[in-house]
C-alpha cells in the first residue's frame, strides 16, 4: 500500500515537472516570436521613417510588465506573534 502511494506521488511529480517544462518551452517560443516581430518592425521603421510616429512606436519595443507597488507608509507585513504585541 505504501509503495503504491509513493509511486503515485512520484508519477504526479514527474507529470507536474513535464508540464512546467512544456510551459517554459512555449514561453520561450512566444518570446522568440515577439522578438522577431519587433525586429521586423524596426527594419520597417528604418525603411520608412516618415510613415511611422516615432514617439508612440518606441513603446512597442519594450515589454510592459506590471509590477506590484506598495504605497509609502503602508505596512506590508504582520507581526509573527500578534498576541505578544497586544494585537
C-alpha positions in Angstrom: 0.0 0.0 0.0 2.7 2.4 1.0 4.8 1.6 -2.1 1.8 2.2 -4.3 1.2 5.6 -2.7 4.9 6.6 -3.1 4.9 5.6 -6.8 1.7 7.6 -7.4 3.3 10.6 -5.7 6.4 10.2 -7.9 4.3 9.9 -11.0 2.4 13.1 -10.1 5.6 14.9 -9.5 7.0 13.8 -12.9 3.9 14.9 -14.7 4.0 18.3 -13.0 7.6 18.7 -14.0 6.8 17.8 -17.6 4.0 20.3 -17.7 6.3 23.0 -16.2 9.0 22.3 -18.8 6.4 22.4 -21.6 5.2 25.8 -20.4 8.7 27.1 -20.2 9.3 25.9 -23.8 6.1 27.6 -25.0 7.0 30.8 -23.2 10.4 30.8 -24.9 8.9 30.2 -28.3 6.5 33.1 -27.8 9.3 35.4 -26.6 11.3 34.5 -29.7 8.2 35.2 -31.9 7.8 38.6 -30.2 11.5 39.4 -30.7 11.3 38.6 -34.4 8.2 40.8 -34.9 9.9 43.6 -33.1 12.9 43.1 -35.4 10.7 43.3 -38.5 9.0 46.4 -37.2 12.4 48.1 -36.5 13.6 47.3 -40.1 10.3 48.7 -41.4 10.7 51.8 -39.3 14.2 52.3 -40.7 13.0 51.8 -44.2 10.0 54.3 -43.9 10.8 56.7 -41.1 8.3 59.3 -42.2 5.3 57.0 -42.1 5.6 55.9 -38.5 5.2 58.1 -35.5 8.5 57.8 -33.6 7.3 58.6 -30.1 4.3 56.2 -29.9 6.0 53.4 -31.8 9.0 53.3 -29.4 6.8 51.9 -26.7 6.3 48.7 -28.8 10.0 47.8 -28.4 9.7 47.3 -24.7 7.9 44.7 -22.6 5.1 46.1 -20.5 5.5 44.2 -17.2 3.3 45.0 -14.4 4.9 45.4 -11.0 3.1 45.5 -7.7 3.9 48.6 -5.9 3.5 49.2 -2.2 2.3 52.7 -1.2 4.7 54.5 1.1 3.8 54.3 4.7 1.7 51.2 4.2 2.8 48.2 6.3 3.0 45.1 4.2 3.7 42.5 6.9 2.1 41.2 10.0 3.8 40.6 13.3 4.9 37.0 13.9 3.4 36.8 17.4 0.3 39.0 17.4 -0.7 38.1 21.0 2.7 39.1 22.2 2.3 42.7 21.0 -1.3 43.2 22.2 -3.0 42.8 18.7 
